[in-house]
Each structure stands twice: as structure tokens, then as C-alpha cells.
Amino acid sequence: MKDILRILIAPLLWLAAFSAVYGLLGLICGHGIGGTVLGLSLPRVLLIAAYGLAILLQAALLAALYHPRLAARSGFVRFVSRITGWAGLVAAGYTLFPVAVTSSCL
């Protein structure tokens, strides 16, 4: 059971981060959140912070998958879990970047 979790945790974390960032965008647009922080718009700061947190969490998970104490015993599971970890990190960077830096409410 732990091996399945090791393999699926990165894509599941990406799915949660994707939903959270797009949900945050919906809340920002739906409630008309505005204002500024340090010369930047508050919605932009919130979205960039959420994007940064998602990348940080994916990177921390990937580092944990490489840690010897947390790695799987099976070489195959260790390899596949690390590949899905990299896939989750790349997916988070690629899919969340546009909404964090270019989105605007219409």
C-alpha cells in the first residue's frame, strides 16, 4: 500500500494544487477582491503566493522521494515514484504559471 502511495502522491498533490489555485482565482474574481500590496495588486500577490507554495510543496515532496529513509525498497517503485515526482513538479510549474502571472477577471 505504501508503494502505491509513493507512486501516486506527486500527481495527487499536483491535482490538489491545480484545484486550489484555480479555485482561488474563482474566489478572487467572484468576490471582486482588490487592493494593492507593495505596489502590486492583491489578487496577483495571492495567485503568485499560491503558485510559489505549490512549487515548493512539489519540490519538497520530490526531495523526500530521494531521501534514503523514505525511499521504497523496490528499485522499480523507487524509480517510478521519482519519475512521477518530477512529472508533478513540471506539471505544477507548467499549468499553474499562466494563471498566476497572466490571469485577469473579465
C-alpha positions as MATLAB code, in Angstrom:
seq = 'MKDILRILIAPLLWLAAFSAVYGLLGLICGHGIGGTVLGLSLPRVLLIAAYGLAILLQAALLAALYHPRLAARSGFVRFVSRITGWAGLVAAGYTLFPVAVTSSCL';
ca = [
       0.000    0.000    0.000;
       2.829    2.407    0.782;
       4.323    1.770   -2.650;
       1.114    2.835   -4.381;
       1.062    5.974   -2.243;
       4.684    6.734   -3.149;
       3.840    6.445   -6.836;
       0.620    8.477   -6.743;
       1.404   11.189   -4.187;
       3.017   13.663   -6.610;
       0.191   13.616   -9.181;
      -2.351   13.858   -6.362;
      -0.512   16.835   -4.889;
      -0.474   18.464   -8.337;
      -4.221   17.834   -8.661;
      -4.870   19.458   -5.288;
      -2.647   22.440   -6.097;
      -4.261   22.869   -9.526;
      -7.719   22.855   -7.969;
      -6.670   25.224   -5.201;
      -5.068   27.822   -7.475;
      -7.942   27.828   -9.952;
     -10.417   27.870   -7.064;
      -8.578   30.849   -5.598;
      -8.840   32.604   -8.963;
     -12.572   31.918   -8.959;
     -12.957   33.320   -5.460;
     -10.937   36.397   -6.330;
     -12.975   37.061   -9.460;
     -16.315   36.117   -7.916;
     -15.950   38.326   -4.874;
     -14.197   41.225   -6.567;
     -11.158   41.155   -4.299;
      -8.965   44.156   -4.983;
      -6.384   46.372   -3.388;
      -2.622   46.638   -3.508;
       0.312   45.226   -1.589;
       3.754   46.766   -2.096;
       2.599   48.331   -5.353;
       1.207   45.056   -6.753;
      -2.440   44.150   -6.959;
      -3.638   41.930   -4.116;
      -5.130   39.298   -6.451;
      -1.787   38.984   -8.276;
       0.114   38.658   -4.981;
      -2.295   35.958   -3.772;
      -2.049   33.979   -7.003;
       1.755   34.209   -7.151;
       1.966   33.146   -3.497;
      -0.287   30.149   -4.183;
       1.821   29.250   -7.222;
       5.024   29.508   -5.188;
       3.580   27.365   -2.419;
       2.514   24.698   -4.931;
       6.013   24.587   -6.462;
       7.609   24.496   -3.018;
       5.409   21.601   -1.898;
       6.127   19.625   -5.072;
       9.871   20.234   -4.693;
       9.779   19.163   -1.030;
       7.908   16.004   -1.981;
      10.460   15.244   -4.679;
      13.288   15.726   -2.183;
      11.512   13.349    0.210;
      11.247   10.722   -2.533;
      15.030   10.888   -2.953;
      15.736   10.636    0.782;
      17.146    7.185    1.624;
      14.979    6.752    4.724;
      11.753    7.377    2.809;
      12.651    5.653   -0.456;
      10.984    2.408   -1.461;
      12.847   -0.886   -1.090;
      11.972   -1.940   -4.614;
      14.118   -0.377   -7.312;
      11.164   -0.245   -9.700;
       8.903    1.561   -7.231;
      11.721    3.943   -6.300;
      12.300    4.765   -9.999;
       8.607    5.199  -10.837;
       7.883    7.307   -7.749;
      10.765    9.635   -8.590;
       9.603    9.942  -12.191;
       6.070   10.807  -11.059;
       7.607   13.262   -8.589;
       9.383   15.039  -11.421;
       6.227   14.898  -13.529;
       4.243   16.520  -10.694;
       6.809   19.295  -10.311;
       6.915   20.021  -14.046;
       3.119   19.835  -14.323;
       2.694   22.285  -11.454;
       5.145   24.725  -12.988;
       3.661   24.445  -16.465;
      -0.049   24.502  -15.660;
      -0.119   26.995  -12.789;
       2.288   29.613  -14.130;
      -0.150   31.159  -16.645;
      -2.933   31.673  -14.109;
      -0.501   33.119  -11.569;
       1.027   35.731  -13.844;
      -1.424   36.461  -16.669;
      -4.955   35.860  -15.413;
      -7.401   38.659  -15.001;
     -11.063   38.708  -14.159;
     -13.332   39.626  -17.034;
];
